[in-house]
Amino acid sequence: METTKARATARTAPTDHPLLTPYDLSGTPLANRVVMAPMTRLRADLDGAATPLMAEYYGQRAGAGLIVSEGIAPDPGGRIHPLQPGLDTPGQIEAWRPVTGAVHAAGGRIFAQLMHGGRNGHPANLPGGGSPVAPSAVAAPGRVHTLDGKADPVVPRALSAREARALAEGHAEAARRALRAGFDGVEIHGANSYLVHQFLADGTNLRTDRYGGPVAGRIRFAVEAVEAAADAIGAHRVGLRVSPGNREGGMAERDPAPVYRALLAALAPLGLAYLHVTDDPRYPALDDLRPRWAGTLAGNTGEHVETTRESATALVASGRADLVSVGRPYIFNPDVVERLAAGVAWAPIRGKDYHYGSGPHGYVDLPRHDAVATLRTSVSTRENAEE
Ligand SMILES: Cc1cc2nc3c(=O)[nH]c(=O)nc-3n(C[C@H](O)[C@H](O)[C@H](O)COP(=O)(O)O)c2cc1C
């Protein structure tokens, strides 16, 4: 049911709208407070190169103050799907330039999300059929998507401490490649069951060496990865995403609060561009972490609260976040921000069939509100003429 607050928000004049005010993201000017959340959509080619379709898709969505790209592996061993874009080879770097160029040409900004799949990888999806790696040899539950259909997950190989250090440090070179590809910065994916999260969570990190055990060990990989990227391209161009308590992909975190509080304390002196936090009913991360983070905070309402025009607005208007990340609505509304400015409702989220897939359908053919209005007008004009 629509609340009084929501109705008030909907009536707010566009210029006063809490999401439509500009924001200085550590020197990167954002036109508004809306972040397009990272979403894997599997439209790269089989060489892991970004495609012209992706340039069209991201360009259509450049009205967001900031776009965070779909997850891109910081090294080939971190890929989770062959159609996920890479950022390793000169060809892959070059292929991103039309994408980042399209966003910039439309006045937007785009960070690359560096996402290492860790145990979510599968030999069928990894170059050369290699084994996925993880903090510990604990397999993910469920089934894995491959080009040949669904497969059983495999038990990942536990990284040695030396390998973990090298992987964390690899975020430096990945961040440099992202800038060469035209990105404005990088977001390190420490959320939603991927490698960095696997180090943070006690269910997937059973190590007793310097990358495991008590809190100081479990946050080490995240801190080293972030520091490496920050040293390489400047902390003002680096964000970190976390989703404390998120059980996606079989994740288990007995007591997230001490882990994430320690992580924030370790990162505070760096002066990062932002922290991106997904809320969760099992651990109200935004309420707990917001007072502990002096820098920019981008919030995502999490799966339990649908991101709507009202919930997104309330997150920023209440001061619980400086920026709000909007995921699925961006699949169905290329013009989330333009709709906010025009006071037009967002098209509703449709089924999961739209999440992945191939080709333009459900990807670049979702209409903008002005196109919908034009279509309606032409239909009613035609109907009137026929009467
Ligand atoms: C199709 C799809 C792909 C996603 N891929 C990623 C991803 O690559 N990286 C990431 O951090 N989150 C990913 N997410 C999670 C979203 O960024 C977001 O947190 C989630 O959809 C909840 O926000 P929403 O309610 O606004 O959609 C994905 C979500 C969807 C629906």
The ligand as an SDF file (V2000), in Angstrom:
LIG
                    3D

 31 33  0  0  0  0  0  0  0  0999 V2000
   20.3470  -10.1560  -13.2870 C   0  0  0  0  0  0  0  0  0  0  0  0
   21.1060   -9.6960  -12.0840 C   0  0  0  0  0  0  0  0  0  0  0  0
   22.4840   -9.7350  -12.1160 C   0  0  0  0  0  0  0  0  0  0  0  0
   23.2280   -9.2700  -11.0160 C   0  0  0  0  0  0  0  0  0  0  0  0
   24.6020   -9.2450  -11.0960 N   0  0  0  0  0  0  0  0  0  0  0  0
   25.3250   -8.6740  -10.1010 C   0  0  0  0  0  0  0  0  0  0  0  0
   26.7310   -8.4750  -10.2490 C   0  0  0  0  0  0  0  0  0  0  0  0
   27.3480   -8.7940  -11.2800 O   0  0  0  0  0  0  0  0  0  0  0  0
   27.3760   -7.8890   -9.2210 N   0  0  0  0  0  0  0  0  0  0  0  0
   26.7350   -7.4990   -8.0690 C   0  0  0  0  0  0  0  0  0  0  0  0
   27.3610   -6.9680   -7.1560 O   0  0  0  0  0  0  0  0  0  0  0  0
   25.4010   -7.6700   -7.9160 N   0  0  0  0  0  0  0  0  0  0  0  0
   24.6850   -8.2160   -8.9080 C   0  0  0  0  0  0  0  0  0  0  0  0
   23.3190   -8.3060   -8.7890 N   0  0  0  0  0  0  0  0  0  0  0  0
   22.6470   -7.7600   -7.5900 C   0  0  0  0  0  0  0  0  0  0  0  0
   22.1750   -6.3190   -7.8380 C   0  0  0  0  0  0  0  0  0  0  0  0
   23.2740   -5.4420   -7.9630 O   0  0  0  0  0  0  0  0  0  0  0  0
   21.2630   -5.8200   -6.7080 C   0  0  0  0  0  0  0  0  0  0  0  0
   21.9820   -5.8030   -5.5020 O   0  0  0  0  0  0  0  0  0  0  0  0
   20.0130   -6.6690   -6.5170 C   0  0  0  0  0  0  0  0  0  0  0  0
   19.3480   -6.8370   -7.7490 O   0  0  0  0  0  0  0  0  0  0  0  0
   19.0480   -6.0480   -5.4870 C   0  0  0  0  0  0  0  0  0  0  0  0
   18.7180   -4.7320   -5.8690 O   0  0  0  0  0  0  0  0  0  0  0  0
   17.3330   -4.4000   -6.6290 P   0  0  0  0  0  0  0  0  0  0  0  0
   16.2410   -4.8170   -5.6880 O   0  0  0  0  0  0  0  0  0  0  0  0
   17.3680   -2.9270   -6.8570 O   0  0  0  0  0  0  0  0  0  0  0  0
   17.3120   -5.2030   -7.8700 O   0  0  0  0  0  0  0  0  0  0  0  0
   22.5620   -8.7980   -9.8570 C   0  0  0  0  0  0  0  0  0  0  0  0
   21.1650   -8.7870   -9.8340 C   0  0  0  0  0  0  0  0  0  0  0  0
   20.4400   -9.2190  -10.9280 C   0  0  0  0  0  0  0  0  0  0  0  0
   18.9460   -9.1390  -10.8730 C   0  0  0  0  0  0  0  0  0  0  0  0
  1  2  1  0
  2  3  1  0
  2 30  2  0
  3  4  2  0
  4  5  1  0
  4 28  1  0
  5  6  2  0
  6  7  1  0
  6 13  1  0
  7  8  2  0
  7  9  1  0
  9 10  1  0
 10 11  2  0
 10 12  1  0
 12 13  2  0
 13 14  1  0
 14 15  1  0
 14 28  1  0
 15 16  1  0
 16 17  1  0
 16 18  1  0
 18 19  1  0
 18 20  1  0
 20 21  1  0
 20 22  1  0
 22 23  1  0
 23 24  1  0
 24 25  2  0
 24 26  1  0
 24 27  1  0
 28 29  2  0
 29 30  1  0
 30 31  1  0
M  END
$$$$
